[in-house]
Amino acid sequence: MPAPAGFAPTKIVGIGLNYLAHAREMQKPLPEEPLLFLKPPSALIGDGEPIVLPRGYARVDYEGEVAVVMARQARRVAPERALDFIAGVTCLCDVTVRDLQRKDVQYTRAKGFDTFCPIGPRIAALGGALDPRALHITTRLNGELRQDSTTTDLIFDIPRLVAFVSGVMTLEPGDVITTGTPPGVGALRAGDVVEIAIDGVGVLRNPVVDAA
């Protein structure tokens, strides 16, 4: 199925190195402020659609993430008001060609291929059991648990991310902010199925295929 109905972001803002445990896993110092990159909307696919591995690269990784979807235009939003601008959260896979990430230094090509941004299966409003400070996310590869964390481990929490990004660029309704990936990222191969789940949201499932 395609990305959630009516979903057409003008931009997808990625956040790098935003889980404490992932920073330790990668043996990198904690960032002093959020690390931003962009993924193109042309990379979007929905639940059930295939991730296509481009030819000629050594390693393509999954990165399970909590994605924030904006409800209305946001510009220079204060952290204490940030949740008022959010439509909800959903699951996202930040697919990345790891050898290109190392080669290019910046992330545009490594993360920008068509099909490299699965998202879904639905956008769930925050509130009640969906506490932005304690969202539980897991990633399974072929049924095996690979990532298991909560947003309590974020270096920069969701309100601060919305405030920071909206201080750099105006966010439009439907725009997406990813929140970084927990530890446990790994390689994808043709024939795999990657499943990203957030309690209270659902499961995003995508098969993996080689490019024709």
Secondary structure, DSSP 4 states (H G I P E B T S, - for coil): --SSTT---S-EEEEES-BHHHHHHHT-PPPSS-EEEEE-GGGEE-TTPPEEEPTT-S-EEE-EEEEEEESS-BSS--GGGGGGGEEEEEEEE--EEHHHHHHHSSSHHHH-STT-EEEEEEEE--BTTB-TTS-EEEEEETTEEEEEEEGGGBSS-HHHHHHHHHHHS-B-TT-EEE----S--EE--TT-EEEEEETTTEEEEEEEEE--
